[in-house]
Amino acid sequence: MHLSAAVLAVAVVLSLSTPTWSAVPALPVPPNVFGPNNGGHFRFGTVSWVKLQQQPPIIRFTVEAAFRRSFTSTNFKGSGEDGLLVVGDHFKPSGLETIMFDFGDGAMLTPMMFQVQAYSLSEDWVQGVSIFEHTYARFSSTTPFQYVGTFKGCCRVSELKVNADTSWSLSSIMNVRDDVSSPRLTVLPVQTVIKKQRPSSEDPAFYIPASDDTQRDHPHPRLKTFEVMGNIGHAPSIIGMAGKPTNMPQMSVHPETGRISLATGAIYSSDAVANYKKCVPGSEQPSCRADYNPSTQTSTMNMTNLQPGLYNLVVQLMQGNSSSPVEVMISLVEEDYARAIPLEMPRLSSPTAPDLFYPHLSYARHVSYLGFPMTPFHLSGSTNLQAMQVGFTVGRMPSGARISTIAGGTSAYGFSCVNGTHWCKESPQTSCNGTSTLGCTCQEPDTEKACRGPHNSMTACRGGGTCQSCWYRGTCPTSTGVMAVEWVPTSGQVGTHMFCFD
């Protein structure tokens, strides 16, 4: 099960140096992520650009994308111990349709070469970056200065509840005359979102962090607007797909903050704390609909209650006359308190500095200087699930940043003797009176003594006790993981960096 439930993005006023990447630690396997090794393997992508020269305009593009790591194509073989891609490897992703970048002026780049930045064993993805340049026509009264660059291919992962096995299309609008860059969106490939419990609970949400270092000296402030994208690909007819992929109406983005809200609908049909009656999939009951309004007790659009699983969302950030798109995968999970052992996902926290969470202006308190250490910050994650481990998914890290583990996030699982009582060895039906008499030898019940298991004759518990697992008894210890992040920026590292953890 996926033990990450929140995303922390820490903005630190530093630099845009060449980062050093590291593998994501293995986490417990989340549901519905491993799937068949078929054509659907695209999970995440974003496009940004910077103008290197005004006339003729030369643009440097950066495309970041994540794919299924276990995809069976020979192009996805790497130097890892399992024969698959790891950090530093280069690969040219392939798919049902050609993966390419369309520059918008008739030129195209294919195949595209990516270098692996990060990968996850438990979530089965590999993330890479492709950086390349393109020269556009000189400005004149007869030539355009606005283009649309598009990263596209096929197909999205097959496990998506909606838009599975469709092509993707991520377009960046470029005004190469008036703008010097697009904005840049930084987010982890897979976002875990916890479905709301009650009809009147707040809809779950997360943020899309954005940066714009290259525009600090722009003569005119540029308005920023987040919006859900319309054209996000097509359904490939070659595999019998029909219907154009679209963003779901249950998902929306705040135009100013980039806050993604999901109208998931509730798990339970009532706000009453003691009521654990679940909403039935497809229910017409207003309180179970995704767009339920607690103030009016109605649902206006009758949007369907979202079920746990994988979804995708494509948004763009417009800034000035240019834009940057991002497609992210959302893993919707459900907490169930009605179980004998309640199912609760862990929360990521930074107890000493809660303002670290994006979009608060955390950069105002996290300024570092070249050659001097940044004030370390700590992250902690805990879970009420018994005998489970807690790990962190780590996004892009700047060169020289160091992560150290304070608490390992591990938990124990075992057996012990329980329910023991005093009894006579020769006569189990006779209770001991505290002393041994002729023909009655008392044995102390060894409650809580470690044992090997209920079916092993060597683990018999004295005193009438039985050997039971802590999981069965609900007494296994839970786990907390804590880590510290430190960094000493070096020469050339000036600007803003985003630290992302899940």
Salt bridges, closest charged atoms under 4 A:
GLU64 OE1 - ARG184 NH2 3.29
GLU64 OE2 - ARG396 NH1 2.55
ASP82 OD2 - ARG69 NH1 2.74
GLU97 OE2 - HIS234 NE2 2.92
ASP102 OD2 - LYS152 NZ 3.81
ASP105 OD2 - HIS134 NE2 2.82
GLU123 OE2 - HIS2 NE2 2.83
GLU133 OE2 - ARG60 NH2 2.96
GLU159 OE2 - ARG68 NH2 3.38
ASP178 OD1 - ARG177 NE 2.95
ASP179 OD1 - ARG222 NH1 3.25
GLU202 OE2 - ARG259 NH2 3.07
ASP203 OD1 - LYS196 NZ 3.41
ASP212 OD2 - ARG222 NH2 3.69
ASP213 OD1 - ARG216 NH2 3.87
GLU284 OE2 - ARG289 NH1 3.87
GLU327 OE2 - ARG156 NE 2.61
GLU334 OE1 - LYS195 NZ 3.81
GLU334 OE2 - LYS278 NZ 3.58
GLU335 OE2 - ARG347 NH1 2.56
ASP336 OD2 - LYS278 NZ 3.09
ASP355 OD2 - ARG365 NH1 3.66
GLU444 OE1 - HIS422 NE2 3.33
ASP446 OD2 - LYS449 NZ 3.81
ASP446 OD2 - ARG462 NE 3.56
GLU448 OE2 - ARG473 NH2 3.05
GLU486 OE1 - ARG402 NH2 2.49
